Amino acid sequence: MSLQSDKKNVLMIAYHFPPARGSGVQRTLSFCRNLPNFGWQPQILSVNPRAYPNQGDDQLTDIPPQANVQRAFSLDAAKDLAIKGRYLGITAIPDRYSSWWLWAVPKAMEMIKQTRPDIIWATYPIATSLLIAHTIHKKTAIPWIADFRDPMFYNSQAEDALTKKIYAKIEKQTIESCQKIITTTQGHSQLYQQKYPHLNKNHWQVIANGYDEEIFAKVEKNLPAKKQNQKITILHSGTLYMGDENRTPQPLFAAIAKLKQNQQINSQNLKIIFRASGCEQTIQNMIATQNIADIVILKPAIPYNKAIEELLQVDGLLLLQGKNYNHQVPAKLYEYLRAKKPFLALTDPQGDTAKTMQEAGINTIAPLHDQQKIASGLLELINSINTNTPNLAKQTTLNNLSRLAGAKKLAMVFAGIVNKD
């Protein structure tokens, strides 16, 4: 296909892209949609859909028709190299899709021959995307940018010695060979600046995940009338990562049980939904142990636009983020802010999640492991819903957190590198 001649080109390497599902898809997809507004035409190099463990076609129509999307074959070690459900760890280093590199590099070189990009952008947490970008950079000398949605630092601290060594090597190679590192939070950026003090501060750029105003506006336009219901509905949307005690809902469930026991809440006036938690059986057992199955309900994953619709229709929201992740902000936080619903965040008041909320003018925060403060926070949330006195994000903050604003920042980063060269 021909690309518009008045735009510069960027090759974007991303594992997560429709038809994959999950929050990781939204960042690359929104850049793909919005960068043309600022003079950049994306070319997307992703993976063959067979490598996605969870997929659906609901966001394929959100890919702009002018986008040049190419896909390279990849095995999934957990699926394709497993025997009786088990596979060798070496086949999944640095990740389960390491074979993607073999097919992606030649595919990228073909794309470059057709329309030489001015810059290369690759996104982590799939580390293989960084290896692909680094290889192409070495072959072509095209400048490249690494986008860290999560800190590689955490994976380089893995208990397995080989994994730790390889991640540390990829991290160092990436940071020292690319022209810019983009992180999603200030805390994440500061962590790396402390680890690599010899690099200029201009080497780092923060671009938050944000929310997609175009999708919210489209969903709001077709939002069905809300059903009249005396029962308050509170929602947690997305994965809970049950293998990590720093993200456990156990203290929350204990707080709900205590409030129920004290007759401060009941199933006639409250329903709490956990949508697409990713660990239903474990959570169901916790719920049963606390005897709160009449209040707490698990529901399966739904298409992204339907998930946004649900955010807009419930009465309140819940967010869980443990202290060990103080340098990360869940992508759903920005969608929570844009949904303009009152919500309670169970997180460390000193972390980046809490700081982002406070900058938006929201202070409904309780530590994830403090049962008593969680109970008080829940009652405060319920009261704000009942009295229609929600604590909502400031519009000026929301404007700065849109995906469109993020794409503008990224375009400025691209321009600064290309014009400098």
C-alpha positions in Angstrom: 0.0 0.0 0.0 1.2 3.6 -0.5 1.8 5.8 2.5 1.0 9.5 2.5 4.1 11.3 1.3 3.7 14.3 3.6 4.1 12.2 6.7 7.2 10.7 8.2 7.2 6.9 8.8 7.6 5.0 12.0 8.1 1.2 12.3 6.3 0.1 15.4 7.2 -3.3 16.8 4.6 -4.7 19.2 3.5 -8.2 20.2 0.2 -6.8 21.7 -2.1 -5.7 18.8 -5.6 -6.6 17.7 -6.9 -9.3 17.6 -5.1 -9.8 20.9 -7.1 -8.8 23.9 -5.9 -7.2 27.1 -4.8 -3.8 28.3 -1.4 -4.1 26.6 -3.1 -3.7 23.2 -4.5 -0.3 23.8 -1.2 1.7 24.0 0.1 0.6 20.6 -3.4 0.8 19.0 -4.0 4.3 20.2 -0.6 5.5 19.0 -1.4 3.9 15.6 -4.7 5.7 15.5 -3.4 9.1 16.7 0.1 9.6 15.4 -1.1 10.5 11.8 -2.7 13.6 13.4 0.8 14.8 14.2 2.6 14.0 11.0 3.6 10.4 11.5 2.4 7.3 9.6 2.7 4.1 11.6 3.8 0.8 10.1 3.0 -2.0 12.5 5.1 -5.2 12.8 3.3 -7.6 15.1 2.9 -11.4 15.6 0.8 -13.9 13.8 -2.5 -14.2 15.7 -1.9 -17.9 16.4 0.5 -16.8 19.1 -2.2 -15.0 21.1 -3.6 -17.0 24.0 -6.6 -14.7 24.2 -8.0 -13.0 21.2 -11.2 -11.6 19.6 -12.1 -9.5 16.5 -13.9 -6.7 18.4 -11.1 -4.2 18.0 -10.0 -5.0 14.5 -12.2 -2.2 13.2 -10.3 0.2 15.5 -7.2 -0.2 13.4 -7.1 2.7 10.9 -7.5 1.5 7.3 -4.3 3.5 6.2 -2.1 1.6 8.7 0.3 -0.8 7.2 0.1 -3.9 9.5 2.4 -6.8 8.9 2.7 -10.0 11.0 5.5 -12.5 11.5 5.2 -16.1 12.5 6.0 -17.1 16.1 5.8 -20.2 18.3 4.4 -20.0 21.8 6.7 -22.2 23.9 3.9 -22.9 26.4 1.6 -24.2 23.7 3.8 -25.4 20.8 6.8 -26.7 22.6 5.1 -28.3 25.6 4.8 -32.0 26.4 2.0 -32.9 28.7 1.6 -29.2 29.6 5.3 -28.7 30.5 8.1 -27.1 28.5 11.7 -26.3 29.0 12.4 -22.9 30.6 15.2 -22.3 28.1 12.6 -22.3 25.2 10.9 -19.3 26.9 13.9 -16.9 27.4 13.5 -14.0 27.3 9.8 -14.9 26.8 7.5 -17.5 25.3 7.7 -15.8 21.9 11.5 -15.7 21.4 11.1 -17.5 18.1 9.3 -14.4 16.8 12.7 -12.8 16.3 13.6 -15.4 13.5 10.7 -14.4 11.3 10.2 -10.7 12.4 13.7 -9.5 11.5 13.4 -10.6 7.8 9.8 -9.2 7.7 11.0 -5.9 9.1 13.8 -5.7 6.5 11.2 -6.2 3.7 9.1 -3.4 5.2 12.1 -1.1 5.4 12.9 -1.7 1.7 9.4 -0.7 0.7 9.2 2.4 2.7 12.3 3.3 4.8 11.0 4.4 8.2 12.5 7.5 9.9 12.5 5.9 13.3 11.8 2.5 15.0 9.7 2.1 18.1 9.4 -1.1 20.1 7.4 -1.9 23.2 8.1 -4.1 26.2 7.0 -6.2 28.3 7.5 -8.7 25.5 11.3 -8.5 25.5 11.7 -10.2 22.1 10.3 -7.0 20.5 13.3 -5.1 21.9 15.7 -7.7 20.5 14.0 -7.4 17.1 14.3 -3.6 17.1 17.9 -3.7 18.3 18.9 -6.1 15.5 17.2 -3.9 12.8 18.9 -0.8 14.2 22.3 -2.5 14.0 21.6 -3.6 10.4 20.2 -0.3 9.2 21.4 2.5 11.6 17.8 3.7 11.8 17.4 5.4 15.2 15.1 3.5 17.6 13.1 4.1 20.8 12.2 1.6 23.5 8.8 1.9 25.2 8.7 0.3 28.6 5.1 -0.2 29.7 6.6 -2.0 32.8 10.1 -1.8 34.2 12.4 -4.5 32.9 14.2 -4.0 36.2 11.7 -6.3 37.9 12.2 -9.2 35.6 16.0 -8.8 35.8 15.5 -9.5 39.5 14.1 -13.0 38.8 15.2 -15.9 41.1 16.3 -18.0 38.1 20.0 -17.1 37.5 19.9 -17.5 33.7 16.7 -15.5 33.3 18.1 -12.8 35.5 21.3 -12.6 33.6 19.6 -12.4 30.2 17.1 -9.8 31.2 19.9 -7.7 32.7 21.8 -8.0 29.4 18.8 -7.1 27.3 17.9 -4.1 29.5 21.4 -2.7 29.4 21.7 -3.3 25.6 18.4 -1.6 25.0 19.0 1.4 27.3 22.4 2.1 26.0 21.8 1.6 22.2 18.5 3.3 21.7 18.0 7.1 21.3 15.3 7.4 24.0 13.6 5.3 26.7 9.9 6.0 27.3 8.4 5.0 30.6 4.8 5.3 31.8 5.4 6.9 35.2 7.8 9.3 36.8 8.8 6.8 39.4 9.7 4.3 36.8 11.8 6.9 35.0 13.6 7.9 38.2 14.3 4.2 39.0 16.2 3.9 35.8 17.9 7.2 36.1 19.3 6.1 39.4 20.4 2.8 37.9 22.1 4.4 34.8 23.4 7.7 36.2 25.9 8.1 33.4 23.1 8.7 30.8 21.8 12.2 30.2 18.4 13.0 31.8 17.1 13.8 28.3 17.5 10.0 27.5 14.3 9.5 29.4 10.7 10.5 28.6 7.5 9.8 30.5 4.3 9.2 28.5 1.4 7.8 30.6 -0.9 5.2 29.3 -4.0 7.3 29.3 -7.5 6.7 28.0 -9.0 6.8 24.5 -11.5 9.7 24.3 -12.7 8.6 20.8 -13.7 5.2 22.1 -15.3 6.6 25.3 -17.3 9.2 23.2 -18.5 6.4 20.8 -19.6 4.2 23.7 -21.3 7.1 25.5 -23.2 8.0 22.3 -24.8 4.5 22.2 -25.0 3.9 25.9 -28.3 2.1 26.8 -30.5 3.6 29.5 -29.4 2.5 33.0 -31.7 0.1 34.7 -33.3 1.3 37.9 -31.9 -0.7 40.7 -31.8 0.0 44.4 -28.7 -2.1 44.7 -25.3 -0.2 44.4 -23.0 -1.9 41.9 -19.2 -1.6 42.3 -16.8 -3.0 39.7 -13.2 -4.2 39.6 -12.3 -4.6 35.9 -9.4 -6.7 34.9 -6.8 -9.2 36.0 -5.9 -9.6 39.7 -2.5 -11.5 39.4 -3.3 -13.9 42.2 0.2 -15.4 42.4 1.4 -12.1 43.9 0.6 -11.3 47.6 1.2 -7.6 46.7 -2.0 -7.7 44.6 -4.2 -10.0 46.7 -7.9 -9.2 47.3 -7.8 -11.2 50.5 -7.8 -8.1 52.9 -10.6 -6.6 50.8 -12.7 -9.7 51.1 -12.1 -9.8 54.8 -13.2 -6.2 55.1 -16.4 -7.0 53.1 -17.1 -9.9 55.4 -16.7 -7.8 58.5 -19.0 -5.1 57.2 -21.6 -7.8 56.3 -21.3 -9.3 59.7 -21.8 -5.9 61.3 -24.9 -5.4 59.1 -23.4 -2.3 57.5 -23.8 -3.8 54.0 -25.9 -6.7 52.6 -26.8 -8.4 49.4 -30.0 -6.3 49.1 -28.1 -3.0 48.8 -24.7 -3.9 47.4 -23.2 -5.9 44.6 -19.4 -6.1 43.8 -18.4 -7.5 40.5 -14.9 -8.8 39.6 -14.8 -8.8 35.8 -12.2 -10.9 34.0 -10.0 -11.5 37.1 -8.1 -14.3 35.3 -8.0 -16.5 38.4 -11.6 -17.3 39.0 -11.3 -20.5 41.0 -8.8 -19.1 43.5 -10.9 -16.0 44.0 -14.1 -18.1 44.3 -12.6 -20.1 47.1 -11.6 -16.9 48.9 -15.2 -15.6 48.5 -16.6 -18.8 49.8 -14.3 -18.9 52.8 -15.4 -15.4 53.8 -19.1 -16.2 53.1 -19.6 -13.2 50.8 -20.8 -15.0 47.6 -24.1 -13.1 47.9 -22.3 -9.8 47.5 -19.1 -10.5 45.5 -19.7 -11.9 42.0 -17.2 -13.1 39.3 -17.9 -12.4 35.7 -16.0 -13.4 32.5 -14.0 -11.2 30.1 -16.0 -9.2 27.6 -14.9 -7.2 24.5 -13.1 -3.9 25.2 -15.9 -1.5 24.1 -18.3 -3.5 26.3 -15.9 -3.2 29.2 -15.9 0.6 28.7 -19.7 0.5 28.6 -19.7 -1.3 31.9 -17.4 1.3 33.5 -19.9 4.0 32.5 -22.9 2.1 33.9 -21.8 0.9 37.3 -22.1 3.1 40.4 -18.5 2.8 41.6 -15.1 1.2 40.9 -12.3 -0.6 42.7 -8.6 -0.6 42.0 -5.9 -2.9 43.5 -2.2 -2.2 43.3 0.4 -3.5 45.8 3.3 -1.6 47.3 5.9 -3.6 45.3 4.5 -1.9 42.2 4.8 1.7 43.3 6.6 2.6 40.1 3.8 1.4 38.0 0.2 2.7 37.3 -2.4 0.2 36.1 -3.6 1.2 32.7 -7.2 0.9 33.9 -6.7 3.8 36.3 -6.9 6.3 33.4 -10.1 4.7 32.1 -11.5 4.9 35.7 -10.7 8.6 35.8 -12.4 9.2 32.4 -15.4 7.1 33.4 -16.2 9.8 36.0 -17.3 7.4 38.6 -16.3 7.4 42.2 -13.7 4.8 43.0 -11.6 3.4 45.8 -8.0 2.5 45.2 -6.3 -0.1 47.4 -2.7 1.0 47.0 0.3 2.6 48.8 -0.3 6.3 49.4 3.3 6.9 48.4 3.2 5.1 45.1 2.7 6.5 41.5 -0.9 5.2 41.4 -1.8 7.3 44.4 0.1 10.3 43.2 -1.7 10.2 39.8 -5.0 10.1 41.6 -4.0 13.0 43.9 -2.9 15.1 41.0 -6.4 14.5 39.5 -7.9 15.7 42.8 -8.9 12.2 44.1 -8.0 11.0 47.6 -10.1 7.9 48.1 -7.1 5.6 48.9 -6.6 2.8 51.4 -3.5 0.6 51.8 -4.0 -2.8 50.1 -3.3 -4.8 53.3 -5.1 -2.6 55.8 -8.5 -4.3 56.4 -9.8 -1.6 58.7 -9.0 1.3 56.3 -10.4 -0.7 53.4 -13.7 -1.1 55.3 -13.8 2.6 56.1 -13.0 3.4 52.4 -15.8 1.2 51.2 -18.3 2.8 53.5 -17.1 6.2 52.3 -17.4 5.1 48.6 -20.9 3.8 49.2 -21.9 7.0 51.0 -20.6 9.2 48.2 -22.8 7.1 45.8 -25.9 7.3 48.0 -25.5 11.1 48.5 -24.4 11.8 44.9 -21.2 13.5 46.2 -18.6 11.7 44.1 -14.9 12.8 44.2 -14.2 13.0 40.4 -11.1 13.9 38.4 -10.4 17.5 37.3 -11.2 18.0 33.6 -7.8 19.8 33.1 -6.0 16.6 34.4 -8.2 14.4 32.2 -7.3 16.4 29.1 -3.6 15.8 29.7 -4.1 12.1 30.3 -5.8 11.3 27.0 -4.2 8.9 24.5 -4.3 11.8 21.9 -2.2 13.9 24.2 0.2 11.0 24.6 0.5 10.5 20.9 1.3 14.2 20.5 4.2 13.8 23.1 5.5 10.8 21.2 5.4 12.6 17.9 7.5 15.4 19.5 10.0 12.8 20.7 10.2 11.3 17.2 10.7 14.8 15.7 13.4 15.7 18.2 15.4 12.6 17.3 14.9 12.8 13.5 15.6 16.6 13.3 18.7 16.2 15.5 20.1 13.6 13.1 
